[in-house]
Amino acid sequence: MSFYIKRAASLPTAAQALKCVYPCQLLTTAYKPIYMVRLDERTGKIFILAGEDIEILISRDGNWEYP
């Protein structure tokens, strides 16, 4: 008999979830397409890819950066 333990999915923090709405709203108001919103399980940060070259990272404490 063989089996495996599936790793539990990571969830964003409440601060991340609330802060994620703000840049997404700004992007759509500026008519910029949002291509991806993803939680990076390695770093715990939310990654937003939008427009032609817009990348936004939201850390677990809710701070966001635009590298």
C-alpha positions in Angstrom: 0.0 0.0 0.0 1.3 3.4 -0.9 0.0 6.8 0.1 1.2 10.4 0.3 0.3 13.3 2.5 -0.8 16.3 0.5 0.6 19.5 1.8 -2.0 22.0 3.1 -2.5 25.0 0.8 -1.2 28.3 2.1 -3.7 31.0 2.7 -3.0 34.8 2.6 -3.2 36.7 5.9 -6.2 39.0 6.6 -3.8 42.0 6.1 -2.7 40.6 2.7 -6.2 40.0 1.6 -7.5 43.4 2.5 -4.4 45.2 1.1 -4.6 43.2 -2.2 -7.9 44.9 -3.1 -6.4 48.4 -3.1 -3.7 48.0 -5.8 -6.1 45.9 -7.9 -8.7 48.6 -7.7 -6.1 51.2 -8.7 -5.0 49.1 -11.7 -8.5 48.5 -13.0 -9.4 52.2 -12.6 -6.4 53.0 -14.8 -7.6 50.3 -17.3 -4.6 48.2 -16.7 -5.2 44.4 -17.2 -4.4 42.2 -14.3 -2.8 39.0 -15.6 -2.0 37.2 -12.4 -2.6 37.3 -8.6 -0.7 34.5 -6.9 0.4 33.6 -3.4 4.0 32.5 -3.5 4.1 29.7 -1.1 7.9 29.9 -0.7 8.0 33.5 0.5 4.4 33.9 1.7 4.0 37.1 -0.5 1.2 37.8 -2.9 2.4 38.6 -6.4 0.4 40.7 -8.8 1.4 41.0 -12.4 -0.5 43.7 -14.4 -0.2 45.9 -17.4 3.0 45.6 -19.5 5.6 45.7 -16.7 3.8 46.2 -13.4 4.8 43.8 -10.5 3.5 44.3 -7.0 4.5 42.2 -3.9 2.4 42.2 -0.8 4.1 40.8 2.3 2.4 38.8 5.1 2.1 42.0 7.2 0.2 43.8 4.5 2.9 46.1 3.3 3.3 46.3 -0.5 6.2 47.2 -2.7 6.5 48.1 -6.3 10.0 46.9 -7.3 
